[in-house]
Amino acid sequence: MASCVVCHGSCRLLGEVCPLCDGVPGWPGKIPSVVELNLQPSLRHLGSYREIRAIHDTETVRVYQAYNSAISKAAVAEQSFRAPAKAGTWSTTRISWVKPSAVWMAYRCGWTIMKDENQARVLALDVSRALLEKVLMQAKVTDDSNPGECKNYAVVVQWDPERFMSPTAQIQRQAFTTDVKHMRSIQIGFKGREIANHTFLNPEFVKRITDVTASFKEAHRALTASPPDLLAAAAALWPGKQEELMTVPQELREVLCMHETGGWDA
C-alpha cells in the first residue's frame, strides 16, 4: 500500500506533523472506514498492518473491557474503579486488558452472551489521550513467541489479528467474527497497583465509563437474524462515531513497534 514519500507513513517529520500528508494516517491512499471494512471484505486488503484504530478525539480515546455485573454496576455508578476495588470485586493484581476495537471486544466476550458471567457486561472507557500515550511509552511489546512474558511488565502491548463481523463463521469460538492477519489490533494490558494508580484508579485518566452491553447484544441479534443483517449490527455497535485511525507520535510508534510490517495472508 502506498505511503507518504516524506514521512513513510509515520505522519511525523523531525518531531513535527509531516508537511506533506498533514499527519493523516494512510495518505495518499483512501483508507476504508471500519464500518466499510466490516461490510465489504473485498476492501480489507487496503487495511494497514500496525495502526491504532479507535473512537477518539484530541482529548480522549475509547477502549473496551468486559466485566461481571458487580464490577460494571459499581464502576458506572461511581464513574471510577475505586468503588469495585474497595468492594474487593476488582483487583489490580490480575492483568487487565483493554482494547479499542469493538469487534475484537465482541469476539473476546462472545457479544456478552456466548461466554461466562465474568464477561457479561462491556464497559466503554473514555480515557485521557495524553495520559494513555504517556503510559504506553512504558509498554513492552510481546507476542506468542514469548509466552508468559507479559506477566513481568506493568504495561504490555500485543498486536493481534484484527477481527471483523462474520455471520457465516462456522466455529463457535469465533463468535461470529473472522480475523485478518495483515491488519493488527492493539491490546493493552495493565498489571499492578502502581500502574492502576496512574490508570484505572486515576480520575484524570478515566474520564467517562459507559455500559455499552445493550449495543453488543443488539448487534448479536442482528448477526444471528435470518437473514443476518450486517448493516444493523454495525449501526448497533457504532451508534455514533466509529473507530478511526489515530495519529501516533513518532517516538511512541517506535516503542510500540508500529514500523514493523506483516504478511498479506487474509
ABEGO torsion letter per residue (X at the ends): XBBBAAAGGAGBBGGBBBAAAGGBBGOABBBBBAAAAAABAAAAAABBBBBBBBBBBAABBBBBBBBBAAAAAAAAAAGBAAAAAAAGABBAABBBBBBABAAAAAAAAGGGAABBAAAABBBBBBBBAAAAAAAAAABBBBBAABBGAAAABABBBBBBBBBBBBAABABAAAGGBBBBAABBBBBBBBBEAAAAAABAABAAABABBBBAAAAAAAAAAAAABOBBBAAAAAAAABABBBBBBBBBBAAAAAAAGAABBBBABX
